[in-house]
Amino acid sequence: MTSPTPPDSRSLQQRAWSRYWSSGALTSLPEDFRVNYDGEIRDFWRACCTALADGAAVLDVCTGNGAVALLLAEALSDRGVDARISALDQAEIRPELIRQRFPALARHVDSIRFVGGRAFDEPALDDLFDDASQDLIAS
């Protein structure tokens, strides 16, 4: 007799979002945007980072495949600002899929520290960040 398969310790929600993001979608609305968010959404996030200077710490929580983090990375790069951008999600995220599917975004993907499999409300996130301060938190 074989042993029963141990239950997956990840939540149903985490597994579902991990499956979704592994499809290579960049946004949660892929039918509405050719690549990344544009228009008012893009303008909003670009405006949010106009006051950030070199060395700023930026955290995108519930990042998915990093759509907002990528908008911020692009905006900061356009201004010549060198910031530390971290992107956190409960789902297992695979930025290499975005790099492959959208080669024009590769340099921005590479500038972001992606952390998958970690929930924002999880205790002990201190091990991920040098300190508790962030100059901008996005979601």
N, C-alpha and C positions, 0 to 999 in steps of 0.2 A: 504494500500500500504506500502511495506517495504522500509526502507531507503537503498540507494545504499551503497554497501560496499566501505569504504574509500580506496583510492589507497594506495598500500604499499609504504611507504616513502623511503624505501631502493631502491637503484638503481638496475636495471636488473643485472648488473655485480655482485653486492654484493650478490644478491639472488642466482645467478648461482653458484658462488664460495662457498657460504654457503652450498648449496645442495651438491656440489661435496665433500667438506671436511666432511660433515656429513655422507658420505658413509664409512668413516673410512680409506680412503686412506692416506698414510703418505707422499707420494711424488706426484708430478704432472705427474710422469711417472711410475705408479704402475706395468705396464707390464714388465718394464726393470729392476726393483730392487725388490728382494725378501722381504726385510724389508725397510731399509733406503738406501740412496745413498751410494755407495761403490767405490772402486778403486780410480781413480784420483780425483774424486769429494771429497770423504772422506779425502784423503791425503791433498788436497788443504786447506780444512777448518781446519784440524788439524794443519797444518803449520801456518795458520793465527793466531792462538792463542798461539804459543809457547812463545811469549814475555809477555804474560799476567801473572800478579801476583795476590795473594790473594786480594780480594776486588775490582777486576776489574769490570767495568760495561760493559755489552755486550747487544746490541740491535739487534734483527733479525726483519727486516721489511718485510712485505708481507710474513709472516711466513707460511701461510696455516696451516697445522697440526703440524708444528714445526720441519720439517726434518733437516734443517740446525742448528736450535737452539739445537736439540738433538745431532747432531754431535759435536757441540762445547761443550755442557755439558759433553758428554762422554770424549772428549779429555782433558778437564780441570780436570775432576774427575780422569782420569788416571794419571795425573801429580800431583794430590793432591792439586789443586788450587781451592779455594773457591771464586767463582765469582757470581755476580748478573746478571742473564740472564733474559731479558724480550723479549717476542715474540709478535709482533703486527701484526694484519691483519684486513682488512676491512670486511672480511667475519666473520660470527659467527663461532668461532672455539670451538671444544669440545675435549679437551685433554683426557677426560675420555675414549673416543672411542679408542684412541691410546693405552692407558694404558690397556684396555680390549683386544684389538686385538693383541698387542705385549707386553706381560707381562714382557719380558726381558728388556724393555725400561722404565718400570714403575718408577724406582728410578730417572731416568733422567727427565722424564715427570714432576715428583713432584718437581724437583729442578728449574723449569722454571716458571716465572710469565707470563702466557698467557693473552693477552688482545685482545678480539675479538670485531668486530663491530666498529673499529676505523681506519680510513684511515691515512696513514703516513703523508699526506700533509694537514691533518685537523688542522685548527688553534686550539690553546688551548690544545696541547698535554702536556704542562707543568704540568698539574695536574696529569700526570702519572709518572713523573720522579722527583727525588729529586732535580736534577740540570740538566743543559743542556749538561753536558759532558758525553761522552761514550768513552770507551777505544777501542771498536771495534763495528762497525756497519756492519751487514751482511744482505744479501737479497738473 
